[in-house]
Amino acid sequence: MYPKVFDFSKLLFEGLANCNIVPLYAQVYAMNMLVIHYTSFVFSKTSDVDFEKFKQMSRESRMLEKSLKPFLHRWLQSLPFDDIYEELLDIWLYLIYPADNSICSNKEKMLLYYKLYSKTFIDLLEVIENRCRVADLTLLSHAKFIYLIVTAIFDTVFCSMYRKLKIEPDEFLEELRQKVAEYQLLLEDQRKEREQKKKNNWLSSAVGMFQGYITGESEIEKLLNHIMNLLNAKLDGKPLRPIDRSQSSNNSSVSNFSPLANSTPKHETPDFMIDPRTKLYYLTSKGREQVLQGRASFDFSKCVNKSNRSVIATRYEIPYLLPLTARLSKKYSDSRFVKWLQFHRHSSKIAGFLSKIFLVPSPPRYVPVYSKTIVPRLPQLNLRFMASYPFVIMIFLILFFTVRVITSIL
């Protein structure tokens, strides 16, 4: 019975820890649960002598090291910063320091865990640190990743474990703080440059002032400030090294954005062929191998702005007003007025009339695979019509005649 259980566990780890295809979230989540229950099982005590020998054999087999370490190394250095990557970090954190009181409270078990897993998987910390070094903090997803690193990976408990493993976390935290400070200066310079450009056009300047009043500080700037405060607290207020503004403003890592890894330096373009009829790109067998091994990827950075149709003006729209209307639509999408329109558009004629003006149907978040039923979503606020020339002209005419009437009465 015991050899079959051992073989079954081995097959589970080998099947889930597949390095040839990009893992799914359910796959990584199942791996996380398997690691938690497996380690809890092999470290639990039993009165059965044969059962205890089987657990000892499972620990000495180094099953996790053989199957899981290559898997974590492969995808921690190449996956984008999303839910799957966070789940991989959870697995790695558990292997460094277990969130199991039955193991942590027992000194003998903890020492054995330290020898089997902590010392084995600690070298993956360098992979995570390298992802931080090449992260582009002008992107919100990358800034959120750095926030996760600071709050989770370099938590007080784990920092003490790193020191026991002869790794000084303060050195990397100081490097990370320097990087965050440079990007703060970069974002500040970019904001000043945008403000200077807006002054050249009176309409753009007026819209920009109103937009700044509505939105205030950007979300990414707030997050970077929060990260900087956390790093200062972890480093006990050590002084920051002086930053050369000319060097930080010309930081080349800002443009090193790859959609495959979302934060790795640019790779070479994979080998592909173009269909002569449809003009679509197809990877060759060599190109697939290059992508799977992480040696090549397409650069989609030029397509980022083209894919955002909400800020691209049509023939009858004012380009300067479109970003403002998009921000206002997002800011007030959860207001009471919008919720009243969403839930009463069918029961009230007034709400139905106003919903046709202010609301637009929202597309589904996903396409169902095993069903033909698409879950409908509530319509969302869309103030784009306010950026059209006819609407602006009509507002000016109304204001003009209103002022004329008021002045004539007075």
Order of alpha helices (4+ residues) and beta strands (2+ residues): alpha-alpha-alpha-alpha-alpha-alpha-alpha-alpha-alpha-alpha-alpha-alpha-alpha-alpha-beta-beta-alpha-alpha-alpha-alpha-alpha-beta-beta-alpha
